[in-house]
Structure formats: C-alpha cells, structure tokens
C-alpha cells in the first residue's frame, strides 16, 4: 500500500525504493529482496490492493448485470490512485496485467452473455468474445486516450448500444 500511496503523492518519476521502505517502516534491502525495481513493486501492489471489480451475483436482468460490470471498470480506471499505476503498467506492456486484472472481468462478462444466450436473450449466432470486446474496448480507449470523461452514463450507453446488436 505504501508504494501506491507514494506514487499518487509523488508520481512515478519521483518514487524511490528508499521512500517506499521508509513509508512501510522497513529497510530498503527488504524491498529489494522481493522486487528488483519500482516497476514490479508497483505491479504487485496494484494487484494486491488495486481495483477488484464486482463480485455481485447476476440479477437476472442482462442489461443490469452488464452495466454493473462496465460501471465497475469505469470507476476503477477513473480512480486517480490507480490511474497512474495502470498507465505505467500499460506503458511497460505488462502481459501479466492482462492476465491478472483484465481477464477476470472479460470472463465474467462472457459467462453472463453465454447464460443470456442459453435463455434466448442473445442471438445464438453472436460471437461472445467479440461482444465482450464491443463492451470493453470503448472504455479502455476512452481511458487510454482521454477523449472524454469516463462515467457511469457512458457505461450505460455502451450496454444499451451493444444489447441492441445482440438481441434476438
């Protein structure tokens, strides 16, 4: 947590292992024993203390469930403390970021769409992986390029548009 607090206060360029060790109340050797540099340290802190998504059970209403997941993604990306770290990790092209943080949300969305497909709420010919991309890619693009604010309303609009394309 010390690393996340410091990167928020100081920025990545001014963050040092010494500062993290001092904030955590340990020697810098302790930090270096586990992490060779501040990049891997921040990644692990982000995974441990960062955004976690939603663990709520499906409501039974597809639009509500998809909007809840997308709103959680928007809130996480819009949170200042995690924005800096996430941008750094994307810049470093961390494939483990995708595996640990993005895949669980992708899988949850795809499973919810699969359940809706079984119930006839989504056309049988829909490629569910592509549908998940239609939901998440605009959120990530808006966050990465900062073309407009990330809001819950934006998430709701995406769900509405995508569901129009997927419905039977």
Contact map, one row per residue, 1 for C-alpha under 8 A:
111110000000000000000000000000000000000000001000100000000000000000000000000000000000000000000000000000000000000000000000000000000000000000000000000000000000000000000000
111111000000000000010011000000000000000000000000000000000000000000000000000000000000000000000000000000000000000000000000000000000000000000000000000000000000000000000000
111111100000000000010000000000000000000011001000000000000000000000000000000000000000000000000000000000000000000000000000000000000000000000000000000000000000000000000000
111111110000000000000000000000000000000001001100000000000000000000000000000000001100100000000000000000000000000000000000000000000000000000000000000000000000000000000000
111111111000000000000000000000000000000000000000000000000000000000000000000000001000000000000000000000000000000000000000000000000000000000000000000000000000000000000000
011111111110001000110000000000000000000000000000000000000000000000000000000000000000000000000000000000000000000000000000000000000000000000000000000000000000000000000000
001111111111011000000000000000000000000000000000000000000000000000000000000000001001100000000000000000000000000000000000000000000000000000000000000000000000000000000000
000111111110000000000000000000000000000000000000000000000000000000000000000000011001000000000000000000000000000000000000000000000000000000000000000000000000000000000000
000011111110000000000000000000000000000000000000000000000000000000000000000000000000000000000000000000000000000000000000000000000000000000000000000000000000000000000000
000001111111111000000000000000000000000000000000000000000000000000000000000000000000000000000000000000000000000000000000000000000000000000000000000000000000000000000000
000001111111111000000000000000000000000000000000000000000000000000000000000000000001000000000000000000000000000000000000000000000000000000000000000000000000000000000000
000000100111111000000000000000000000000000000000000000000000000000000000000000000001000000000000000000000000000000000000000000000000000000000000000000000000000000000000
000000000111111000000000000000000000000000000000000000000000000000000000000000000000000000000000000000000000000000000000000000000000000000000000000000000000000000000000
000000100111111100000000000000000000000000000000000000000000000000000000000000000000000000000000000000000000000000000000000000000000000000000000000000000000000000000000
000001100111111110110000000000000000010000000000000000000000000000000000000000000000000000000000000000000000000000000000000000000000000000000000000000000000000000000000
000000000000011111110000000000000000010000000000000000000000000000000000000000000000000000000000000000000000000000000000000000000000000000000000000000000000000000000000
000000000000001111111000000100110000110000000000000000000000000000000000000000000000000000000000000000000000000000000000000000000000000000000000000000000000000000000000
000000000000000111111100001100000000000000000000000000000000000000000000000000000000000000000000000000000000000000000000000000000000000000000000000000000000000000000000
000001000000001111111110000000000000000000000000000000000000000000000000000000000000000000000000000000000000000000000000000000000000000000000000000000000000000000000000
011001000000001111111111000100000000000000000000000000000000000000000000000000000000000000000000000000000000000000000000000000000000000000000000000000000000000000000000
000000000000000011111111111101100000000000000000000000000000000000000000000000000000000000000000000000000000000000000000000000000000000000000000000000000000000000000000
000000000000000001111111111100000000000000000000000000000000000000000000000000000000000000000000000000000000000000000000000000000000000000000000000000000000000000000000
010000000000000000111111110000000000000000000000000000000000000000000000000000000000000000000000000000000000000000000000000000000000000000000000000000000000000000000000
010000000000000000011111110000000000000000000000000000000000000000000000000000000000000000000000000000000000000000000000000000000000000000000000000000000000000000000000
000000000000000000001111111000000000000000000000000000000000000000000000000000000000000000000000000000000000000000000000000000000000000000000000000000000000000000000000
000000000000000000001111111101100000000000000000000000000000000000000000000000000000000000000000000000000000000000000000000000000000000000000000000000000000000000000000
000000000000000001001100111111100000000000000000000000000000000000000000000000000000000000000000000000000000000000000000000000000000000000000000000000000000000000000000
000000000000000011011100011111110000000000000000000000000000000000000000000000000000000000000000000000000000000000000000000000000000000000000000000000000000000000000000
000000000000000000000000001111111000000000000000000000000000000000000000000000000000000000000000000000000000000000000000000000000000000000000000000000000000000000000000
000000000000000000001000011111111100000000000000000000000000000000000000000000000000000000000000000000000000000000000000000000000000000000000000000000000000000000000000
000000000000000010001000011111111110000000000000000000000000000000000000000000000000000000000000000000000000000000000000000000000000000000000000000000000000000000000000
000000000000000010000000000111111111100000000000000000000000000000000000000000000000000000000000000000000000000000000000000000000000000000000000000000000000000000000000
000000000000000000000000000011111111000000000000000000000000000000000000000000000000000000000000000000000000000000000000000000000000000000000000000000000000000000000000
000000000000000000000000000001111111000000000000000000000000000000000000000000000000000000000000000000000000000000000000000000000000000000000000000000000000000000000000
000000000000000000000000000000111111110110000000000000000000000000000000000000000000000000000000000000000000000000000000000000000000000000000000000000000000000000000000
000000000000000000000000000000011111110110000000000000000000000000000000000000000000000000000000000000000000000000000000000000000000000000000000000000000000000000000000
000000000000000010000000000000010011111110000000000000000000000000000000000000000000000000000000000000000000000000000000000000000000000000000000000000000000000000000000
000000000000001110000000000000000011111111000000000000000000000000000000000000000000000000000000000000000000000000000000000000000000000000000000000000000000000000000000
000000000000000000000000000000000000111111100000000000000000000000000000000000000000000010000000000000000000000000000000000000000000000000000000000000000000000000000000
000000000000000000000000000000000011111111110000000000000000000000000000000000000000000000000000000000000000000000000000000000000000000000000000000000000000000000000000
001000000000000000000000000000000011111111111000000000000000000000000000000000000000000000000000000000000000000000000000000000000000000000000000000000000000000000000000
001100000000000000000000000000000000011111111100000000000000000000000000000000000000100000000000000000000000000000000000000000000000000000000000000000000000000000000000
000000000000000000000000000000000000001111111110000000000000000000000000000000000000100010000000100000000000000000000000000000000000000000000000000000000000000000000000
000000000000000000000000000000000000000111111111000000000000000000000000000000000000000000000000000000000000000000000000000000000000000000000000000000000000000000000000
101100000000000000000000000000000000000011111111110000000000000000000000000000000000000000000000000000000000000000000000000000000000000000000000000000000000000000000000
000100000000000000000000000000000000000001111111111000000000000000000000000000000100110000000000000000000000000000000000000000000000000000000000000000000000000000000000
000000000000000000000000000000000000000000111111111000000000000000000000000000000000000000000000000110000000000000000000000000000000000000000000000000000000000000000000
000000000000000000000000000000000000000000011111110000000000000000000000000000000000000000000000000000000000000000000000000000000000000000000000000000000000000000000000
100000000000000000000000000000000000000000001111111000000000000000000000000000000000000000000000000000000000000000000000000000000000000000000000000000000000000000000000
000000000000000000000000000000000000000000001111111100000000000000000000000000000100000000000000000000000000000000000000000000000000000000000000000000000000000000000000
000000000000000000000000000000000000000000000110111110000000000000000000000100000100000000000000000000000000000000000000000000000000000000000000000000000000000000000000
000000000000000000000000000000000000000000000000011111000000000000000000000000000000000000000000000010000000000000000000000000000000000000000000000000000000000000000000
000000000000000000000000000000000000000000000000001111100000000000001001100100000000000000000000000000001000000000000000000000000000000000000000000000000000000000000000
000000000000000000000000000000000000000000000000000111110000000000011001000000000000000000000000000000000000000000000000000000000000000000000000000000000000000000000000
000000000000000000000000000000000000000000000000000011111000000000000000000000000000000000000000000000000000000000000000000000000000000000000000000000000000000000000000
000000000000000000000000000000000000000000000000000001111100000000000000000000000000000000000000000000000000000000000000000000000000000000000000000000000000000000000000
000000000000000000000000000000000000000000000000000000111110000000000000000000000000000000000000000000000000000000000000000000000000000000000000000000000000000000000000
000000000000000000000000000000000000000000000000000000011111100010000000000000000000000000000000000000000000000100000000000000000000000000000000000000000000000000000000
000000000000000000000000000000000000000000000000000000001111110110000000000000000000000000000000000000000000000000000000000000000000000000000000000000000000000000000000
000000000000000000000000000000000000000000000000000000000111110010000000000000000000000000000000000000000000000000000000000000000000000000000000000000000000000000000000
000000000000000000000000000000000000000000000000000000000111111110000000000000000000000000000000000000000000000000000000000000000000000000000000000000000000000000000000
000000000000000000000000000000000000000000000000000000000011111111000000000000000000000000000000000000000000000110010000000000000000000000000000000000000000000000000000
000000000000000000000000000000000000000000000000000000000000111111100000000000000000000000000000000000000000000000000000000000000000000000000000000000000000001100100000
000000000000000000000000000000000000000000000000000000000010111111110000000000000000000000000000000000000000000000000000000000000000000000000000000000000000000000000000
000000000000000000000000000000000000000000000000000000000111111111111000000000000000000000000000000000000000000100000000000000000000000000000000000000000000000000000000
000000000000000000000000000000000000000000000000000000000000011111111100000000000000000000000000000000000000100100000000000000000000000000000000000000000000001000000000
000000000000000000000000000000000000000000000000000000000000001111111110000000000000000000000000000000000000000000000000000000000000000000000000000000000011001000000000
000000000000000000000000000000000000000000000000000001000000000111111111000000000000000000000000000000000000000000000000000000000000000000000000000000000000000000000000
000000000000000000000000000000000000000000000000000011000000000011111111100000000000000000000000000000001000100000000000000000000000000000000000000000000000000000000000
000000000000000000000000000000000000000000000000000000000000000001111111110000000000000000000000000000000000000000000000000000000000001100000000000000010011000000000000
000000000000000000000000000000000000000000000000000000000000000000111111111000000000000000000000000000000000000000000000000000000000000000000000000000110011000000000000
000000000000000000000000000000000000000000000000000011000000000000011111111100000000000000000000000000000000000000000000000000000000000000000000000000000000000000000000
000000000000000000000000000000000000000000000000000010000000000000001111111110000000000000000000000000000000000000000000000000000000000000100000000000000000000000000000
000000000000000000000000000000000000000000000000000000000000000000000111111111000000000000000000000000000000000000000000000000000000000000100000000001110010000000000000
000000000000000000000000000000000000000000000000000000000000000000000011111111100000000000000000000000000000000000000000000000000000000000000000000001110000000000000000
000000000000000000000000000000000000000000000000001010000000000000000001111111100110000000000000000000000000000000000000000000000000000000000000000000000000000000000000
000000000000000000000000000000000000000000000000000000000000000000000000111111110110010000000000000000000000000000000000000000000000000000000010000001000000000000000000
000000000000000000000000000000000000000000000000000000000000000000000000011111110110000000000000000000000000000000000000000000000000000000000010000001000000000000000000
000000000000000000000000000000000000000000000000000000000000000000000000001111111110000000000000000000000000000000000000000000000000000000000000000000000000000000000000
000000010000000000000000000000000000000000000000000000000000000000000000000011111111000000000000000000000000000000000000000000000000000000000000000000000000000000000000
000110110000000000000000000000000000000000000000000000000000000000000000000000111111100000000000000000000000000000000000000000000000000000000000000000000000000000000000
000100000000000000000000000000000000000000000100011000000000000000000000000111111111110000000000000000000000000000000000000000000000000000000000000000000000000000000000
000000000000000000000000000000000000000000000000000000000000000000000000000111111111111000000000000000000000000000000000000000000000000000000000000000000000000000000000
000000110011000000000000000000000000000000000000000000000000000000000000000000011111111100000000000000000000000000000000000000000000000000000000000000000000000000000000
000100100000000000000000000000000000000001100100000000000000000000000000000000001111111110000000000000000000000000000000000000000000000000000000000000000000000000000000
000000000000000000000000000000000000000000000100000000000000000000000000000010000111111111000000000000000000000000000000000000000000000000000000000000000000000000000000
000000000000000000000000000000000000000000000000000000000000000000000000000000000011111111100000000000000000000000000000000000000000000000000001000000000000000000000000
000000000000000000000000000000000000000000000000000000000000000000000000000000000001111111110000000000000000000000000000000000000000000000000000000000000000000000000000
000000000000000000000000000000000000001000100000000000000000000000000000000000000000111111111100100000000000000000000000000000000000000000000000000000000000000000000000
000000000000000000000000000000000000000000000000000000000000000000000000000000000000011111111100100000000000000000000000000000000000000000000000000000000000000000000000
000000000000000000000000000000000000000000000000000000000000000000000000000000000000001111111100000000000000000000000000000000000000000000000000000000000000000000000000
000000000000000000000000000000000000000000000000000000000000000000000000000000000000000111111100000000000000000000000000000000000000000000000000000000000000000000000000
000000000000000000000000000000000000000000000000000000000000000000000000000000000000000011111110000000000000000000000000000000000000000000000000000000000000000000000000
000000000000000000000000000000000000000000000000000000000000000000000000000000000000000011111111110000000000000000000000000000000000000000000000000000000000000000000000
000000000000000000000000000000000000000000000000000000000000000000000000000000000000000000001111111000000000000000000000000000000000000000000000000000000000000000000000
000000000000000000000000000000000000000000000000000000000000000000000000000000000000000000000111111100000000000000000000000000000000000000000000000000000000000000000000
000000000000000000000000000000000000000000100000000000000000000000000000000000000000000011000111111111000000000000000000000000000000000000000000000000000000000000000000
000000000000000000000000000000000000000000000000000000000000000000000000000000000000000000000111111111100000000000000000000000000000000000000000000000000000000000000000
000000000000000000000000000000000000000000000000000000000000000000000000000000000000000000000011111111110000000000000000000000000000000000000000000000000000000000000000
000000000000000000000000000000000000000000000010000000000000000000000000000000000000000000000001111111110000000000000000000000000000000000000000000000000000000000000000
000000000000000000000000000000000000000000000010000100000000000000000000000000000000000000000000111111111000000000000000000000000000000000000000000000000000000000000000
000000000000000000000000000000000000000000000000000000000000000000000000000000000000000000000000111111111100000000000000000000000000000000000000000000000000000000000000
000000000000000000000000000000000000000000000000000000000000000000000000000000000000000000000000011111111110000000000000000000000000000000000000000000000000000000000000
000000000000000000000000000000000000000000000000000000000000000000000000000000000000000000000000001111111111000000000000000000000000000000000000000000000000000000000000
000000000000000000000000000000000000000000000000000010000000000000001000000000000000000000000000000011111111100000000000000000000000000000000000000000000000000000000000
000000000000000000000000000000000000000000000000000000000000000000000000000000000000000000000000000001111111110000000000000000000001000000000000000000000000000000000000
000000000000000000000000000000000000000000000000000000000000000000000000000000000000000000000000000000111111111000000000000000000000000000000000000000000000000000000000
000000000000000000000000000000000000000000000000000000000000000000000000000000000000000000000000000000011111111100000000000000000000000000000000000000000000000000000000
000000000000000000000000000000000000000000000000000000000000000001001000000000000000000000000000000000001111111110000000000000000001000000000000000000000000000000000000
000000000000000000000000000000000000000000000000000000000000000000000000000000000000000000000000000000000111111111000000000000011001000000000000000000000000000000000000
000000000000000000000000000000000000000000000000000000000000000000000000000000000000000000000000000000000011111111100000000000000000000000000000000000000000000000000000
000000000000000000000000000000000000000000000000000000000100010011000000000000000000000000000000000000000001111111110000000000000000000000000000000000000000000000000000
000000000000000000000000000000000000000000000000000000000000010000000000000000000000000000000000000000000000111111111000010000010000000000000000000000000000000000000000
000000000000000000000000000000000000000000000000000000000000000000000000000000000000000000000000000000000000011111111100000000010000000000000000000000000000000000000000
000000000000000000000000000000000000000000000000000000000000000000000000000000000000000000000000000000000000001111111110000000000000000000000000000000000000000000000000
000000000000000000000000000000000000000000000000000000000000010000000000000000000000000000000000000000000000000111111111110000000000000000000000000000000000000000000000
000000000000000000000000000000000000000000000000000000000000000000000000000000000000000000000000000000000000000011111111111100000000000000000000000000000000000000000000
000000000000000000000000000000000000000000000000000000000000000000000000000000000000000000000000000000000000000001111111110100000000000000000000000000000000000000000000
000000000000000000000000000000000000000000000000000000000000000000000000000000000000000000000000000000000000000000111111110000000000000000000000000000000000000000000000
000000000000000000000000000000000000000000000000000000000000000000000000000000000000000000000000000000000000000000011111111100000000000000000000000000000000000000000001
000000000000000000000000000000000000000000000000000000000000000000000000000000000000000000000000000000000000000000011111111000000000000000000000000000000000000000000011
000000000000000000000000000000000000000000000000000000000000000000000000000000000000000000000000000000000000000010011111111101000000000000000000000000000000000000000111
000000000000000000000000000000000000000000000000000000000000000000000000000000000000000000000000000000000000000000001001111111000000000000000000000000000000000000000111
000000000000000000000000000000000000000000000000000000000000000000000000000000000000000000000000000000000000000000001101011111000000000000000000000000000000000000000000
000000000000000000000000000000000000000000000000000000000000000000000000000000000000000000000000000000000000000000000000001111100000000000000000000000000000000000000000
000000000000000000000000000000000000000000000000000000000000000000000000000000000000000000000000000000000000000000000000011111110010000000000000000000000000000000000100
000000000000000000000000000000000000000000000000000000000000000000000000000000000000000000000000000000000000000000000000000011111110000000000000000000000000000000000000
000000000000000000000000000000000000000000000000000000000000000000000000000000000000000000000000000000000000010011000000000001111111000000000000000000000000000000000000
000000000000000000000000000000000000000000000000000000000000000000000000000000000000000000000000000000000000010000000000000000111111100000000000000000000000000000000000
000000000000000000000000000000000000000000000000000000000000000000000000000000000000000000000000000000000000000000000000000000111111110000000000000000000000000000000000
000000000000000000000000000000000000000000000000000000000000000000000000000000000000000000000000000000000000000000000000000001111111111000000000000000000000000001000100
000000000000000000000000000000000000000000000000000000000000000000000000000000000000000000000000000000000100110000000000000000011111111100000000000000000000000000000000
000000000000000000000000000000000000000000000000000000000000000000000000000000000000000000000000000000000000000000000000000000001111111110000000000000000000000000000000
000000000000000000000000000000000000000000000000000000000000000000000000000000000000000000000000000000000000000000000000000000000111111111000000000000000000000001000000
000000000000000000000000000000000000000000000000000000000000000000000100000000000000000000000000000000000000000000000000000000000011111111100000000000000000011001000000
000000000000000000000000000000000000000000000000000000000000000000000100000000000000000000000000000000000000000000000000000000000001111111110000000000000000000000000000
000000000000000000000000000000000000000000000000000000000000000000000000000000000000000000000000000000000000000000000000000000000000111111111000000000000000000000000000
000000000000000000000000000000000000000000000000000000000000000000000000000000000000000000000000000000000000000000000000000000000000011111111100000000000000000000000000
000000000000000000000000000000000000000000000000000000000000000000000000110000000000000000000000000000000000000000000000000000000000001111111110000001000010000000000000
000000000000000000000000000000000000000000000000000000000000000000000000000000000000000000000000000000000000000000000000000000000000000111111111000000000000000000000000
000000000000000000000000000000000000000000000000000000000000000000000000000000000000000000000000000000000000000000000000000000000000000011111111110000000000000000000000
000000000000000000000000000000000000000000000000000000000000000000000000000000000000000000000000000000000000000000000000000000000000000001111111111111000000000000000000
000000000000000000000000000000000000000000000000000000000000000000000000000011000000000000000000000000000000000000000000000000000000000000111111111011000000000000000000
000000000000000000000000000000000000000000000000000000000000000000000000000000000000001000000000000000000000000000000000000000000000000000011111110000000000000000000000
000000000000000000000000000000000000000000000000000000000000000000000000000000000000000000000000000000000000000000000000000000000000000000001111111000000000000000000000
000000000000000000000000000000000000000000000000000000000000000000000000000000000000000000000000000000000000000000000000000000000000000000001111111110000000000000000000
000000000000000000000000000000000000000000000000000000000000000000000000000000000000000000000000000000000000000000000000000000000000000000000110111110000000000000000000
000000000000000000000000000000000000000000000000000000000000000000000000000000000000000000000000000000000000000000000000000000000000000000000100011111000000000000000000
000000000000000000000000000000000000000000000000000000000000000000000000000000000000000000000000000000000000000000000000000000000000000000000110011111100000000000000000
000000000000000000000000000000000000000000000000000000000000000000000000011011000000000000000000000000000000000000000000000000000000000000100110000111110100000000000000
000000000000000000000000000000000000000000000000000000000000000000000010011000000000000000000000000000000000000000000000000000000000000000000000000011111110000000000000
000000000000000000000000000000000000000000000000000000000000000000000110011000000000000000000000000000000000000000000000000000000000000000000000000001111111000000000000
000000000000000000000000000000000000000000000000000000000000000000000000000000000000000000000000000000000000000000000000000000000000000000000000000000111111100000000000
000000000000000000000000000000000000000000000000000000000000000000000000000000000000000000000000000000000000000000000000000000000000000000000000000001111111110000000000
000000000000000000000000000000000000000000000000000000000000000000100110010000000000000000000000000000000000000000000000000000000000000000100000000000111111111000000000
000000000000000000000000000000000000000000000000000000000000000000100110000000000000000000000000000000000000000000000000000000000000000000000000000000011111111100000000
000000000000000000000000000000000000000000000000000000000000000000000000000000000000000000000000000000000000000000000000000000000000000000000000000000001111111110000000
000000000000000000000000000000000000000000000000000000000000000000000000000000000000000000000000000000000000000000000000000000000000001000000000000000000111111111000000
000000000000000000000000000000000000000000000000000000000000001001100000000000000000000000000000000000000000000000000000000000000000001000000000000000000011111111100000
000000000000000000000000000000000000000000000000000000000000001000000000000000000000000000000000000000000000000000000000000000000000000000000000000000000001111111110000
000000000000000000000000000000000000000000000000000000000000000000000000000000000000000000000000000000000000000000000000000000000000000000000000000000000000111111111000
000000000000000000000000000000000000000000000000000000000000000000000000000000000000000000000000000000000000000000000000000000000010011000000000000000000000011111111100
000000000000000000000000000000000000000000000000000000000000001000000000000000000000000000000000000000000000000000000000000000000000000000000000000000000000001111111110
000000000000000000000000000000000000000000000000000000000000000000000000000000000000000000000000000000000000000000000000000000000000000000000000000000000000000111111110
000000000000000000000000000000000000000000000000000000000000000000000000000000000000000000000000000000000000000000000000000000000000000000000000000000000000000011111110
000000000000000000000000000000000000000000000000000000000000000000000000000000000000000000000000000000000000000000000000011001000010000000000000000000000000000001111111
000000000000000000000000000000000000000000000000000000000000000000000000000000000000000000000000000000000000000000000000111000000000000000000000000000000000000000111111
000000000000000000000000000000000000000000000000000000000000000000000000000000000000000000000000000000000000000000000001111000000000000000000000000000000000000000000111
